Amino acid sequence: MNILVLGSGGREHTFAWKIAQSNRCKSLFVAPGNSGTEAIATNLNIGVTDFEAIKSAVLEHQIDIVIVGPEDPLVQGIHDFFLQDDAIKNVAVIGPQQAAAELEGSKEFAKEFMMRHNIPTAAYESFTKENVEDGYAFLETLQPPYVLKADGLAAGKGVLILNDLDEAKAELKSMLVDAKFGDASTKVVIEEFLDGIELSCFVLTDGKDYKVLPTAKDYKRIGEGDTGLNTGGMGAVSPVPFATKEFLDKIENQVVKPTVDGLKKDNLPYVGFIFIGLIKVGDDPKVIEYNVRMGDPETEVVLPRLKTDLVEVFEAMANQTLSEVEIVIDDRAATTVMLVSGGYPEAYEKGKEITGVDNITDSIVFHAGAISKEGKTVTSGGRVMAITSYGNTYNEAIKKSYQSIEKLHFNKMYYRKDIGFDL
């Protein structure tokens, strides 16, 4: 099969790395890709939302399956674009159709979906600039901290958690009236704060059946001890040590099954990954959010633990025969630590040469914001590389990742030295 992966981050390099191991894959392409995918696939210089250019590439390279990495093309309807075009309608697309992608595209849509299908989540209300005063009043009914979420896509940065009521009101005004997050915050969801420990659950569905992948926990804040600004993710651990069998059963029965059944009941066509952001409150799971694709950097710890041929899984999803596939998971733990550019998630410089990658033998290096330029690998984004390792325990795995990082260098390189600290 000829396969195209859309995206340019660590998630997409991990997909390419896993797909390249399959003897069912004849030719592998990544658009636009990065310096990591370049070594194992053919990079195509195409943006992930340039649907016409993607169509041309699919026809030129006789692509059989398209794996959609990031959320933007899904929310913009890439799956529907394929289905509506006779030339490419038989190409399998792994990722939900636009109506279902609203689970990530709109926080309010997701909340209404959860309420409708009795999926446990935080109490909430949503507001626009027309009723910002009502938003202030609603904040006054809540106990701190206050959670404000931009309704639309804000590249993982549209969620604010604030302890001060006046500051929360000021930020609500900034989001709604001053368009702090642009169009993403024309509507803001305010919800009760849930106190607990977070984890992520990943589900594969072909629209009929589902399979649950290993859980993971990621670390969003830039600073150690989970302090500072939110990022796209600074590291991840899989499996999650506190997720006992009993707790995982609760997740499946109270969250996963009602989610997949709800998609069917609401006629939301879904072939792809469901990423469910959860929080363990007491002994119970509650849903924080849905994403309609794999997480990053969670992909870098979940896929390395998958022993099943990933291409076989994708074929089964496309053919609605997922129930016939056995998902086999490596018993070992996997951890990843993200190396980022100095200054991220605010302003940072690009084009810094990365050295030492070839010296790493005990870990897998997944490239994210890195490209090849004039024979060198240089930084091209905020999150530059994910260093993934296996271990019999997550402590053993994390130690390996940190030992491998000591061999790597680029100017102003930063990483958190406490991934897994709270477990």
N, C-alpha and C positions, 0 to 999 in steps of 0.2 A: 504493500500500500504506500501511496505517497501522502505525506502528512504535513500540514501547515500549522504552526503554533503562532498565535498573535500575541505580541507583547515584547518587552525589552528588559524585564527585571529578573531578580533572583528566582522568582516563581517560574518564569518561562524557561530559564536555563535548567531548572530542576526538571521540568516537564521534558525538555529536549534530552537531557541526560538519561532519563528513565525510558523514554520512547526509543532512543538510539540503542538500547540494550535488547530490543525486541527483534527477532528474526522476521516478524511480520511487517516490519517497516523497511520499505525499499529506498525511498528518498525522503529526507527530512528538511523542511524549510522553516525559518523563523522570521517573522516580520514585526518590527525591524531588527530584533535581536540585539546582541551585545558581543563583547570580546570572548565571552564564555561559550555562547551558542555557535560562534563562528568556527570553533575548533571541532564541532561535532555535527554541524548542519550547514546549510546554505542560507546566509542572511539575505533578506530582501529589503531594500530601502523603501518601505511603505509604512505609512502611519496606520495605527489600529482602527481609526474611524474613516479612512479613505476607502469606502466600500467598493467604488468602481475599480480602483487599482487592485484591491484584494481579489475582486472577480477576475480581472485580467490575469493575475498571477495564478489563480486556481485553474483557469482554463489552460494557460500556457504550460503549467507543470503537471497537469492532469491530477490534481489533488483529489484524494478520496475522503479525507477527514480534516476538518478545521477545528483546532482546540482554541477556544477564546480565553486568554489569560485574564486581562483586566476587565473592570466593570463598564467603562465608558461605551465600548461598542455594543455590549449587551443591552444597556439602557437605551441606546440609540437605535436598537432594532436590527442588528446584523443578522440574527437568525431569520427574522421575517424577510429581510432583503434577499436571502438565499432562496427561501421558499417561494417567493413571488417571481423569481426569474427562471424561465424554462431552461436556460443554459446551465444553471448551477443548482437547480432545486433538488437534485438527487445526491448532492454532496452532503455528507453528514456534518452537522455543526454541533459541537459539544458546548452547550451553553443555552440557557432558557430563551424563549421568545420574549418580545418586548413587554407584553402585558405582565408576565411573571417576573421580569427583571425589575419591575417597580418595587418589589420587596426590598431591593437595595436602593433604587432610585428615589424612593420617597419614604421617609421615616414614618409619616402619618399613615400611608398605605399599609406599611408593615404592621403598625400598631393596630389598625382596624382589622387586618387579617388575623392577628393573634387573638383579639377580643372575640371575633366571630367564631373562631374554632377552639375557644377555651384553652389557649396555650398560655402558660403562666408567664407574666411579664409585669413590669412596674406600671402603676397608675400614671395617667398622663393627660394633658390637654394640648391642643395646638393653637397657635396664634399667628396673625399677620399684622402688618403695621396699622391696619384699620382698627384693630382691637387690642393695641399694645397695652392700654390701660387695664384691660381685663387680665392680661398677662401678669402685670404688676400685682394685681389682686390675688391671682392664683398663686404666685410665688409666696405671698404672705400667709397662705394656708399651709404651706409645706414647712417641714423641719430642714435645717441645713444638713449637709451640703445640697446645693441646687444644681440640677442637671439641665443644661440647655443644648438642644441638638438642631443644627441646621437641617431642614427637611430634605434638601437635595444633596447631590454629590459634592463633597468639599475636600476630596483627596485625603480622607482620613483625619482631617484637622477641624471638622465642623462641630465637635462636641466639647462643651466647656463644663467643668465641675467646679463650683465656686462655694465658698463657705460664708461669704458676707452677703446679706440680703440687698444692700444698696448697690454693691458691685454687680450682683446678679441682674438687678433692674437696669443698671447702666449697660451691661453687656447685651441684654435683651433689646434695648433701644438701638445699640450699635449694630446688632445683627439685622433687625427688622427695618429700622428707619434709615440707618447709614449704610446698609448693604455690606456689612463687614465681610461676608463670604459671597458677595455678588448674588446672582440668581439663586444660589443654593439656599440662602437664608431669607427668601421672600416669605417663607413660612418657617416657624420655629416650634419644635415640640419641647414642652417642659414636662419633665417626669420626676416622680419620686426617686430619691437616691436609694439604691439597694446596697446594703452592707454585706460583703462576703468576699469570696475569692473567685476570680474569673478563670474561664477555660473556654476552649473552642471545640466544637463538634463538627465533623465533616461527613456529609452524606452524599452518596452517588444515587441518582435516580434516572430511570429511563422513561419516566412518566407513568409507569405502572407500579414497578417494584423499586426497592431501594436497598442499598448496602451501606453500612456504617464503617467509615475509616477510623483509624486511631485518633484519639483526642490529642490536643496539644494546648500548651499555654504560652502566650507570647507576652512580651514586655514592651509596652507602648511608650513609656516616658523616656526622655533623653537622659535623665540623671539617675545616678545610683540610688537605691532605696525607693525607686518609683517616684522620683521628683522631677520637677521641670516640665517643659512643654511636651505635648503629645507628638509622636512621630508615626511613621508608617510601621514601626516595629523594630526593636533593637536586639531581639533574640527570641528563641523559642525552645521548648522542651516537650518531648513526647516519649512515652505516655505521661499523663498527668498523675503523679503519685497518689493524690488524695481521691482520685476517681475510682472508687471501689466498684466491684461488680454490681452491688446493690444500687449504687448511685447511677451507674451507666444504664442499668435497667430502667430506672426512673426517667432518665433522659430519653431513652427510646420510646417508652410508653406515654410519657406526658408531653414530649416535645416533637420527636422525630415522626412518629406515626401520625399524630394530628396534623403536622405540617404537610406531609406527603398526601394525606387524605384531603386536606383543605385545598391543596393545589388542584386536585381532581374535581372536588365539589365546585370550586369556583371557576372551573374550566380555564386554568392557567397552564398552558403547555410548557412542560419543563423536562428537558433532557440535559443533565449537567450536574454540577456540584452545588450543593447547598451548604454554605458555611454558617453555622449557628453560633453566635457569640452568646455565651451563657455566664451566669453567676450563680455560685452555690451559696444560697442563703439558708443557714441552719443545715438541714439535710436535704434541701430541695433545690432543683434547678429552676432558674427563671431566665427567660430570653431577654438579652439586652438588644440584640440586633440580628438581622439576616444580611448576609452578603451572597451574591448569586454566582460566586466563583470561588476558587481556592484563595486562602489567605497568604500573605507574604509578611513575615518569614515562616509561617507555619508549614507551607508546602515543603520547605527545605528540611523539615524533620518528619513530616508525614509520608511523603513519597519514598524517601530512602528506606522506610520500614515496610514498604509494600513489596512482597515477594512475587505476587501475581503479575503476569505480563500486562502492562498498562494498555498496550494497543488492543489486546484481546478484550479488556474491560471496555474500552471506547467502542469497539465494534459491537459488543453486546448492548451497550447503551443505545447506539444508533438503531439497532435491530429490535429493540425492546425484548431482549432475552437476558437481561441482567440477572434474573433469578437463577439462571443456569450456571453462572460464574462463581467459583469459590474464591473469596478474597483471603489470601494467606498473608499473615503479618509476621515480621521478624520480631522475636521476643526481646531483642536488645533495645535499649533506650537510644534515642538520638537527640542531640542538642545542636543548636546553631547560635553563633554570635555574629551580629552585624557590625561591620566596620563602616564608619560613616565619615563624611567630609567635615572638617572643622567648621563650626558655625551652624551646621544643620541642627534643627529643622528651619532655622532662619537663613540669612544670606551665607553663601559659601562659595569658594572658588572651585573651578573645574580645571581639567587638563594636567593634574598632578600625576607624575609617573609612578606606577605601582611595581614594586620589585619583591622578589622572594617567593612568588607563587610556585615556581618549579621546585622549590625546596621542601614543599609540604607533602608528606607521605602518609600521615596518620589520620588525615581529615580530607573531606571533599570541599573544594572551593567552588562555590556558586557565585558567578559574577552577576552584579545588579547594575549599578550605575558605573559601568566601565566599558570602554571601547578600545579598539586597536587603532593606533595612529602612528604612521611612519615607523612601523616595526616595534612599537612599544605599546604596552597596555597602560591607559591613562584613565583618570577619574572623569565621569561625565554626569554624575548625579549626586544626590545627598547620601543615599544608602549605596555603598560601593560594592561590598562583597559580603557573602554569608559563609561562615566557616562551620561546616557540619561534621560532627563526629559521632561514632557509635561507642557504646559502653554497656557493660552488664548492668550498671546503674546510671542514673542521669548525672551523678557526681563524677563518675569515671569519664563519662562522655564529655562533660563540660571541661574537665581538666585537660583532656586532649585538645579540645578546640583552643583553649587559652595557650597551650604549649605551641600549637601550630601558628597562632597569631604572632608569636614572638619572632617568627621568621619573615613576617610580612612588613612592608613599609610603604607609606606615601606621606607626603608633607601634610601635617595637621591631622593625621589619622586619629580617630577617636572611637572608643567602644566602651560599653559598660562591662565592668569587671565583676558584676554581681548577678549575672543571669542564673535563675534558679534559687536565688537567696531566700525566697519566702516559702520554699517547699519543705 
